[in-house]
Amino acid sequence: MIEIDINCDMGESHGNFKVGNDLEIFPYITSTNIACGMHAGDPYHIEKTINHALAHGVQIGAHPGYPDLQGFGRRVIPMKRDELRASIKYQVAALKGMVESVGGKLAYVKPHGALYNEMASNVSEAQTVVEGIKAIDSQLMVMGLAGSHVEEIVKAEGMTFVAEAFADRRYEADGKLRSRLLEEAVFDNAEDALQQVISIAKNGHTQTLTGGKVHIQAQSFCIHGDNPAAISILKALDISLEKEMIVKKAFS
């Protein structure tokens, strides 16, 4: 039997600005990546999201990003290694402390947006982020792009890597995500997302926009909470996974 984790970026509302549909999404996921306040989120919404995760029995991860509230963390912010490492430590430590303050446990870290993509193409950036995470807690798992060098870096530090694929993002031939600046980078309908998840879970590959095949081995699949189609994708995914005898289960 095939088991997969379904994760979602959450807790990204800030002040009077609502981002995503967290409450509607929680019943359909097994892990949540909670914003740490730098790219999105604020203490109030972060704590609310933690409490909802615990109430739904959803595994909790920290979701640190570049300090970029205006750009929602989707712009690369040049930072010195010491500066980036300190920022990661600050964000992960804050989320970990808040989770533990209400009786929960932080299980993993998944970097956000531009930082996530930069880590997949920049060895130095990946090394710095992993060092920052390890400095807070070496038992934390690190989620990253399946097939990237991030896996080798995480394992070299004696930590556990979680290979991630995306349900609602298009892939390029090199296995990296299609830039959001390009057309058809994000799936806005359930059918495309379902085909991608099931193909990767069962066959270990998916198709690019030009019809090429990309080989991917993943433990967890991401649905973006700010995708307007997130709820419809998740509902359809529940039905399809059951038919395909694929079980949703948090990784460990």
The 8 nearest C-alpha neighbors of each residue, nearest first, counted from 0:
[[1, 2, 245, 244, 246, 243, 3, 201],
 [0, 2, 245, 246, 3, 244, 200, 201],
 [3, 1, 246, 247, 245, 248, 0, 4],
 [4, 2, 247, 218, 248, 219, 246, 5],
 [3, 5, 219, 249, 248, 247, 29, 250],
 [4, 6, 220, 28, 29, 219, 221, 30],
 [7, 5, 30, 221, 31, 28, 220, 29],
 [6, 8, 222, 31, 221, 223, 32, 224],
 [9, 7, 32, 224, 223, 33, 31, 6],
 [8, 10, 33, 11, 32, 7, 224, 21],
 [11, 9, 45, 33, 48, 34, 40, 12],
 [10, 12, 40, 39, 9, 34, 18, 13],
 [13, 11, 17, 18, 40, 16, 10, 44],
 [14, 12, 40, 16, 41, 15, 11, 39],
 [13, 15, 16, 12, 41, 17, 40, 44],
 [16, 14, 13, 17, 12, 18, 44, 41],
 [17, 15, 13, 14, 12, 18, 11, 40],
 [16, 18, 12, 15, 19, 13, 11, 14],
 [17, 19, 12, 11, 225, 16, 20, 224],
 [20, 18, 225, 224, 21, 17, 9, 226],
 [19, 21, 23, 22, 24, 224, 18, 225],
 [20, 22, 24, 23, 19, 25, 9, 224],
 [21, 23, 24, 25, 20, 51, 26, 48],
 [24, 22, 21, 20, 25, 26, 230, 27],
 [23, 25, 21, 22, 26, 27, 20, 230],
 [24, 26, 27, 22, 28, 23, 21, 55],
 [27, 25, 24, 28, 55, 23, 22, 29],
 [26, 28, 25, 24, 233, 29, 234, 237],
 [29, 27, 5, 25, 6, 30, 26, 24],
 [28, 30, 57, 249, 5, 4, 6, 248],
 [31, 29, 58, 6, 57, 28, 59, 5],
 [30, 32, 7, 59, 6, 60, 33, 8],
 [33, 31, 60, 8, 62, 61, 9, 7],
 [32, 34, 9, 62, 61, 10, 31, 8],
 [33, 35, 62, 10, 40, 11, 36, 39],
 [36, 34, 90, 63, 37, 62, 94, 40],
 [37, 35, 40, 39, 41, 34, 38, 42],
 [36, 38, 66, 39, 35, 64, 68, 67],
 [37, 39, 68, 72, 67, 71, 66, 64],
 [40, 38, 11, 36, 37, 68, 34, 71],
 [39, 41, 11, 36, 13, 12, 34, 10],
 [40, 42, 36, 13, 44, 43, 45, 39],
 [43, 41, 45, 44, 46, 40, 36, 35],
 [44, 42, 46, 45, 41, 47, 40, 14],
 [45, 43, 47, 46, 41, 42, 10, 48],
 [44, 46, 42, 10, 48, 43, 47, 41],
 [45, 47, 49, 48, 43, 44, 42, 50],
 [48, 46, 44, 50, 49, 45, 51, 43],
 [47, 49, 51, 45, 46, 10, 50, 52],
 [50, 48, 46, 52, 47, 51, 45, 53],
 [49, 51, 53, 47, 52, 48, 54, 46],
 [52, 50, 54, 48, 53, 49, 55, 47],
 [53, 51, 57, 49, 55, 50, 54, 56],
 [52, 54, 56, 50, 55, 51, 57, 49],
 [53, 55, 51, 52, 56, 50, 57, 49],
 [56, 54, 52, 53, 57, 51, 25, 26],
 [57, 55, 53, 54, 52, 58, 29, 51],
 [56, 58, 52, 29, 30, 55, 53, 59],
 [57, 59, 30, 29, 31, 56, 249, 60],
 [60, 58, 31, 105, 106, 30, 32, 57],
 [59, 61, 107, 32, 108, 106, 105, 31],
 [60, 62, 108, 33, 32, 91, 109, 63],
 [61, 63, 34, 33, 109, 32, 110, 111],
 [64, 62, 110, 35, 111, 90, 61, 34],
 [63, 65, 111, 38, 110, 114, 72, 37],
 [64, 66, 72, 67, 38, 114, 76, 37],
 [67, 65, 37, 38, 64, 68, 72, 76],
 [68, 66, 38, 72, 70, 69, 65, 71],
 [69, 67, 38, 71, 70, 39, 37, 66],
 [68, 70, 67, 71, 72, 38, 39, 66],
 [69, 71, 72, 67, 68, 73, 74, 38],
 [72, 70, 68, 38, 73, 69, 67, 39],
 [71, 73, 38, 67, 70, 65, 74, 112],
 [72, 74, 113, 112, 71, 70, 75, 67],
 [73, 75, 113, 72, 76, 70, 67, 71],
 [76, 74, 113, 77, 114, 73, 65, 117],
 [75, 77, 74, 78, 65, 66, 67, 113],
 [78, 76, 75, 79, 83, 65, 80, 74],
 [79, 77, 83, 82, 76, 80, 81, 65],
 [78, 80, 82, 81, 83, 77, 84, 124],
 [79, 81, 83, 82, 84, 127, 78, 124],
 [82, 80, 84, 79, 83, 85, 127, 78],
 [81, 83, 79, 85, 80, 84, 78, 86],
 [84, 82, 86, 80, 85, 81, 78, 79],
 [83, 85, 131, 81, 87, 86, 82, 127],
 [84, 86, 88, 82, 83, 87, 89, 81],
 [87, 85, 83, 89, 84, 88, 90, 82],
 [86, 88, 90, 84, 89, 85, 131, 91],
 [89, 87, 85, 131, 91, 86, 90, 92],
 [90, 88, 86, 92, 87, 91, 85, 93],
 [91, 89, 87, 93, 35, 92, 88, 63],
 [90, 92, 94, 88, 93, 89, 95, 87],
 [91, 93, 95, 89, 90, 94, 88, 96],
 [94, 92, 96, 90, 91, 95, 89, 97],
 [93, 95, 97, 91, 96, 92, 98, 35],
 [96, 94, 92, 98, 93, 97, 105, 91],
 [97, 95, 99, 93, 94, 98, 92, 100],
 [96, 98, 100, 94, 99, 95, 93, 101],
 [99, 97, 103, 95, 100, 96, 101, 104],
 [98, 100, 103, 102, 96, 101, 97, 104],
 [99, 101, 97, 98, 102, 96, 103, 95],
 [102, 100, 99, 98, 103, 97, 50, 49],
 [101, 103, 99, 100, 98, 104, 53, 97],
 [104, 102, 99, 98, 101, 105, 53, 100],
 [105, 103, 99, 98, 106, 102, 59, 95],
 [104, 106, 59, 95, 60, 107, 98, 103],
 [107, 105, 139, 60, 59, 104, 140, 58],
 [106, 108, 140, 60, 139, 141, 105, 61],
 [107, 109, 61, 141, 60, 142, 62, 140],
 [108, 110, 142, 62, 141, 61, 111, 143],
 [111, 109, 115, 63, 62, 64, 114, 108],
 [110, 112, 64, 115, 114, 62, 63, 109],
 [111, 113, 73, 115, 114, 72, 116, 64],
 [112, 114, 73, 116, 115, 75, 74, 117],
 [113, 115, 117, 112, 116, 111, 64, 118],
 [116, 114, 110, 111, 112, 118, 113, 117],
 [117, 115, 119, 113, 118, 114, 112, 120],
 [118, 116, 114, 120, 119, 115, 121, 113],
 [117, 119, 125, 121, 115, 116, 124, 120],
 [118, 120, 116, 117, 147, 121, 149, 148],
 [121, 119, 117, 118, 122, 116, 147, 148],
 [122, 120, 118, 124, 123, 117, 119, 125],
 [123, 121, 125, 124, 126, 118, 120, 148],
 [122, 124, 126, 125, 121, 127, 118, 80],
 [125, 123, 127, 118, 121, 126, 122, 128],
 [124, 126, 118, 122, 128, 123, 127, 129],
 [127, 125, 123, 129, 124, 128, 122, 130],
 [128, 126, 130, 124, 125, 129, 84, 123],
 [129, 127, 131, 125, 130, 126, 84, 124],
 [128, 130, 132, 126, 131, 127, 133, 125],
 [131, 129, 133, 127, 128, 132, 126, 134],
 [130, 132, 84, 128, 88, 134, 129, 133],
 [131, 133, 129, 134, 135, 130, 88, 128],
 [132, 134, 137, 136, 130, 135, 131, 129],
 [133, 135, 131, 132, 136, 130, 137, 88],
 [134, 136, 133, 132, 88, 92, 137, 131],
 [137, 135, 133, 138, 139, 134, 132, 92],
 [136, 138, 133, 139, 158, 134, 135, 132],
 [139, 137, 136, 140, 158, 133, 159, 106],
 [138, 140, 107, 137, 106, 136, 141, 108],
 [139, 141, 107, 159, 160, 108, 138, 158],
 [140, 142, 108, 160, 107, 161, 109, 159],
 [143, 141, 161, 109, 160, 108, 162, 163],
 [144, 142, 162, 163, 145, 161, 149, 141],
 [143, 145, 163, 147, 162, 146, 164, 119],
 [146, 144, 162, 163, 147, 217, 164, 143],
 [145, 147, 144, 215, 148, 174, 216, 162],
 [148, 146, 149, 145, 119, 144, 150, 143],
 [147, 149, 150, 151, 119, 152, 146, 122],
 [150, 148, 152, 147, 151, 153, 119, 125],
 [149, 151, 153, 148, 152, 160, 154, 147],
 [152, 150, 154, 148, 149, 153, 155, 147],
 [151, 153, 155, 149, 150, 154, 126, 156],
 [154, 152, 150, 156, 155, 158, 151, 160],
 [153, 155, 157, 158, 151, 156, 152, 159],
 [156, 154, 152, 157, 153, 151, 158, 150],
 [157, 155, 154, 153, 158, 152, 133, 129],
 [158, 156, 154, 155, 153, 159, 137, 138],
 [157, 159, 154, 153, 156, 140, 137, 160],
 [160, 158, 140, 154, 141, 153, 161, 157],
 [159, 161, 141, 150, 140, 142, 153, 162],
 [162, 160, 142, 141, 163, 143, 218, 159],
 [163, 161, 145, 217, 218, 143, 144, 142],
 [164, 162, 219, 145, 217, 144, 143, 220],
 [163, 165, 220, 217, 145, 219, 221, 144],
 [166, 164, 221, 220, 168, 167, 222, 163],
 [165, 167, 192, 196, 221, 222, 220, 168],
 [166, 168, 186, 192, 165, 185, 222, 169],
 [169, 167, 185, 165, 184, 186, 166, 170],
 [168, 170, 184, 177, 176, 185, 207, 167],
 [171, 169, 176, 177, 207, 175, 174, 168],
 [170, 172, 173, 177, 174, 175, 207, 176],
 [171, 173, 174, 213, 207, 170, 211, 212],
 [174, 172, 171, 175, 213, 170, 176, 214],
 [175, 173, 172, 171, 170, 213, 176, 146],
 [176, 174, 171, 173, 170, 177, 172, 144],
 [175, 177, 170, 171, 169, 178, 174, 168],
 [176, 178, 170, 184, 171, 169, 179, 175],
 [179, 177, 180, 181, 184, 176, 182, 169],
 [178, 180, 181, 184, 177, 185, 182, 183],
 [181, 179, 178, 182, 184, 177, 183, 185],
 [182, 180, 179, 178, 184, 183, 177, 185],
 [181, 183, 184, 180, 179, 185, 178, 177],
 [184, 182, 185, 181, 186, 169, 208, 179],
 [183, 185, 169, 177, 179, 182, 168, 181],
 [186, 184, 168, 183, 167, 169, 187, 179],
 [187, 185, 167, 188, 168, 192, 191, 183],
 [186, 188, 228, 185, 189, 227, 167, 226],
 [189, 187, 186, 190, 191, 228, 192, 232],
 [188, 190, 232, 192, 191, 193, 231, 235],
 [189, 191, 193, 192, 188, 194, 232, 235],
 [192, 190, 194, 193, 189, 188, 195, 186],
 [191, 193, 166, 195, 189, 167, 190, 194],
 [194, 192, 190, 196, 195, 191, 189, 236],
 [193, 195, 191, 197, 192, 196, 198, 190],
 [194, 196, 192, 198, 193, 197, 205, 199],
 [197, 195, 193, 199, 198, 166, 194, 200],
 [196, 198, 200, 194, 199, 195, 201, 193],
 [199, 197, 195, 202, 201, 196, 200, 194],
 [198, 200, 203, 204, 196, 202, 197, 201],
 [201, 199, 197, 198, 203, 196, 202, 217],
 [200, 202, 198, 199, 197, 203, 1, 204],
 [203, 201, 198, 199, 204, 200, 197, 205],
 [204, 202, 199, 215, 216, 214, 200, 201],
 [203, 205, 214, 199, 215, 213, 202, 198],
 [204, 206, 213, 212, 195, 199, 198, 214],
 [207, 205, 212, 211, 210, 213, 208, 204],
 [206, 208, 210, 211, 209, 170, 171, 212],
 [207, 209, 210, 206, 169, 211, 171, 170],
 [210, 208, 207, 211, 206, 172, 171, 212],
 [209, 211, 207, 206, 208, 212, 205, 172],
 [212, 210, 207, 206, 209, 213, 172, 208],
 [211, 213, 206, 205, 207, 204, 214, 210],
 [214, 212, 204, 205, 206, 172, 174, 215],
 [215, 213, 204, 203, 212, 205, 216, 174],
 [214, 216, 204, 203, 217, 199, 213, 145],
 [217, 215, 203, 145, 199, 214, 218, 162],
 [218, 216, 162, 163, 164, 219, 145, 215],
 [219, 217, 162, 3, 163, 4, 161, 220],
 [218, 220, 4, 163, 5, 217, 3, 164],
 [221, 219, 164, 5, 165, 163, 166, 6],
 [222, 220, 165, 6, 7, 166, 5, 223],
 [221, 223, 7, 166, 167, 224, 6, 229],
 [224, 222, 226, 225, 7, 8, 221, 229],
 [223, 225, 19, 226, 8, 7, 9, 229],
 [224, 226, 19, 223, 18, 227, 20, 229],
 [225, 227, 229, 228, 223, 224, 19, 187],
 [228, 226, 229, 225, 187, 230, 19, 224],
 [227, 229, 226, 231, 187, 230, 232, 188],
 [230, 228, 232, 226, 227, 231, 233, 224],
 [231, 229, 233, 232, 228, 234, 24, 23],
 [230, 232, 234, 228, 233, 229, 235, 189],
 [233, 231, 189, 229, 235, 230, 234, 236],
 [232, 234, 236, 230, 235, 231, 229, 27],
 [235, 233, 231, 237, 236, 232, 230, 238],
 [236, 234, 232, 238, 237, 233, 231, 239],
 [235, 237, 233, 239, 234, 238, 240, 232],
 [236, 238, 234, 235, 240, 239, 233, 241],
 [237, 239, 235, 236, 241, 240, 242, 234],
 [238, 240, 236, 242, 241, 237, 243, 235],
 [241, 239, 245, 243, 242, 237, 238, 236],
 [240, 242, 244, 239, 243, 238, 245, 237],
 [243, 241, 239, 240, 244, 238, 245, 237],
 [242, 244, 240, 241, 245, 239, 197, 238],
 [245, 243, 241, 242, 240, 246, 0, 1],
 [244, 246, 240, 1, 243, 2, 241, 0],
 [247, 245, 2, 1, 248, 3, 244, 240],
 [248, 246, 3, 4, 2, 245, 5, 249],
 [247, 249, 4, 3, 2, 29, 246, 250],
 [248, 250, 4, 29, 30, 251, 58, 247],
 [251, 249, 4, 248, 218, 219, 3, 161],
 [250, 249, 106, 140, 161, 248, 58, 107]]
